[in-house]
Amino acid sequence: MQNPFVTLATLVALAKDRVAQEEKGATAVEYGLLVGLIAAVIITLVATLGGQLAGLFEQVVEALPGDA
């Protein structure tokens, strides 16, 4: 499986290249696919790392001084 951060960086670079070239052939469908792919990567990351992040936040809250 490819690293999601590498995929996201590649998508951003592709989008920047498309905008920089000012191609008139870029359509809403292409941008829609790009947004959909980015959303899929984000959803995958949240699903994969969600439990670990919740545990990390719990550790941070427990380590904070004061009333909890």
ROFIKE-555734 format. One record per residue: residue in three letters; x negated, z, y of N, C-alpha, C in turn. Coordinates in steps of 0.001 Angstrom, whole numbers, padded with zeros to 6 digits, always signed. Each point is the difference from the previous one (the first is absolute). Layout:
BEGIN
ALAXZYXZYXZY/...
//
This chain:
BEGIN
MET-000841+000000-001180+000841+000000+001180-000885+000000+001242/GLN+000382-000794+000959-000796-000130+001210+000239+001191+000921/ASN-001043+000398+000721+000098+001106+000929+001022-000335+001086/PRO+001028+000840+000206+001036-000302+000992-000540-000109+001416/PHE-001019+000781+000331-000565-000073+001346-000693-001336+000223/VAL-000659-000524-001023-000641-001310+000106+001070-001073+000184/THR+001084+000123-000741+001095-000962+000124+000581+000025+001400/LEU+000235+001195+000528+000557+000124+001341-000952-000562+001049/ALA-001297+000286-000144-000988-000530+000944-000045-001519-000065/THR+000123-000551-001189+000012-001455-000155+001221-000603+000670/LEU+001146+000630-000165+001225-000494+000630-000090+000043+001518/VAL-000575+001067+000531-000153+000111+001453-000950-001067+000514/ALA-001105-000225-000705-000944-001038+000403+000650-001379-000045/LEU+000796-000242-001017+000707-001275-000115+000959-000192+001165/ALA+000729+001059+000347+000943-000092+001111-000727-000258+001320/LYS-001142+000671+000201-000769-000220+001227-000513-001436+000079/ASP-000465-000525-001124-000475-001391-000025+001121-000962+000339/ARG+001188+000258-000555+001135-000887+000263+000376+000008+001471/VAL-000001+001189+000604+000362+000110+001411-001091-000624+000868/ALA-001262+000217-000359-001111-000530+000793-000005-001526-000004/GLN+000384-000602-001087+000007-001458-000093+001190-000609+000726/GLU+000987+000821+000325+001201-000453+000691+000628-001212-000680/GLU+000120+000111-001289+000633-001074-000761+001492+000043+000213/LYS+000580-001137+000261+001446-000053+000195+000736-000043-001325/GLY-000741-000139-001104+000633-000057-001312+000333+001366-000570/ALA-000457+001073+000671+000309+001345-000479+001492+000249+000205/THR+000668+000384-001045+001447+000163+000065+000386+001448-000200/ALA+001254+000274+000285+000515+001350-000191-000046+000398-001474/VAL+000103-000972-000875-000048+000299-001432-001381+000552-000371/GLU-001056-000593+000524-001350+000476-000303-000196+001423+000506/TYR+000451+000260+001227-000132+001342+000537+000882+000981-000770/GLY+001146-000432-000430+000860+000844-000809-000657+000381-001322/LEU-000645-000975-000630-000724+000284-001240-001150+000966+000241/LEU-000695-000173+001116-001104+000883+000341+000493+001427+000198/VAL+001087+000162+000738+000572+001327+000225+000481+000597-001319/GLY+000615-000817-000839+000459+000485-001297-001144+000475-000879/LEU-001093-000734+000014-001161+000386-000802-000626+001291+000522/ILE-000088+000125+001305-000533+001238+000580+000903+001174-000356/ALA+001317-000199+000077+000936+001066-000368-000170+000385-001472/ALA-000190-000990-000862-000191+000279-001427-001268+000821-000229/VAL-001066-000309+000732-001249+000757-000125+000212+001431+000453/ILE+000699+000185+001113+000252+001351+000507+000843+000795-000984/ILE+001043-000613-000538+000858+000682-000969-000794+000384-001243/THR-000856-000902-000457-000835+000292-001170-000939+001167+000274/LEU-000608+000013+001185-000904+001102+000354+000738+001327+000060/VAL+001163+000010+000603+000767+001239+000106+000424+000476-001383/ALA+000428-000923-000843+000420+000376-001346-001181+000516-000817/THR-001159-000611+000195-001189+000386-000770-000603+001303+000503/LEU-000100+000149+001306-000705+001145+000568+000933+001089+000517/GLY+001301-000178-000110+000957+000949+000561-000168+001412-000516/GLY-000138+000161-001300-000164+001328-000581-001293+000657+000436/GLN-001054-000767+000058-001293+000537+000423+000043+000432+001459/LEU+000662-000799+000843+000111+000355+001413+000833+001257+000194/ALA+001074+000134-000761+000831+001196+000091-000811+001239-000368/GLY-000791-000093-001051-000859+001115-000403-001036+000332+001056/LEU-000562-001026+000608-001000+000208+001047+000624+000705+001200/PHE+001178-000419+000413+000666+000638+001130+000357+001451-000321/GLU+000393+000262-001235+000299+001375-000396-001245+000872+000090/GLN-001146-000528-000422-001249+000744+000083-000365+000293+001456/VAL+000205-000971+000864-000320+000182+001412+000900+001073+000607/VAL+001293-000044-000302+000936+000982+000546-000356+001397-000494/GLU-000352+000126-001263-000360+001315-000562-001289+000519+000629/ALA-000904-000889+000389-001275+000421+000569+000113+000374+001478/LEU+001079-000367+000650+000165+000311+001425+000289+001490+000178/PRO-000612+000584+001029+000284+001424+000249+001368+000165+000659/GLY+000574+001176-000153+001269+000301+000638+001133+000096-000992/ASP+001184+000196+000537+001201+000122-000832+000460-001367-000452/ALA+000270-000111-001268+000462-001281-000523+001340+000141-000655/
//
